[in-house]
Amino acid sequence: MELCLRDKIIAVAGGAGATGTAICEVLENEGAVPIIIDLDKGRNFTINSDLTDYVACEKAVGILIKNFGRIDGVVNCVSSYDLLLLEALPWLKKSGGAIVNITDLPAGSRGAASEAIYGGLIKGWAKELEGTGIRINAILAFPGADIAHTVAFILAGRGGLAHGELIHVEAIPEDSQFD
């Protein structure tokens, strides 16, 4: 299935880590242009930035826009992403872009509490973004889950007009027939 991500400029916050690298590979395979924003050097075009520093995020978005002219999506692989999103929002409004936030879900009661808090955060952002053309969704990843294809699917809008949703992604058991 063609995801229609060809030439889309996707900022991947925390993209130099294992999860971000996997996401960037899938996005590249779909024709997108993933731009890593991280303190560590990734394998793609990387903008070195401390995502906890507003000025650094402002500069990172400025570099991205100077080099690529737009932002079509933001993927957050780190917990500190609000500053980057605030800087990227005007550009996402112009493109009708999408935001995908990723969090690991701990087991047990801590996981349930984390899900409730994170769900409230995403629903709040979704309410604030209503009418802007920007979609925001979150992936709650269970240990061992391969989320990269789910991220691409959401960015491409193949999930319909999903907005403010928490999407659970679990690992496929090794003895599964879904290879």
Buried (B, 14 or more C-beta within 10 A) or exposed (E): EEBEBEEBBBBBBBBBBEBBBBBBBBBBEBEBBBBBBBBEEBBBBBBBBBBBEBEBBBBBBEBBBEEBEEBBBBBBBBEBBBBBBEBBBEBBBEBEBBBBBBBBBBEEEEBEEBBEEBBEBBBEBBEEBEEBEBBBBBBBBBEEBBBBBBBBBBBBBBBEEBBBBBBEBEEEEEEEEEE
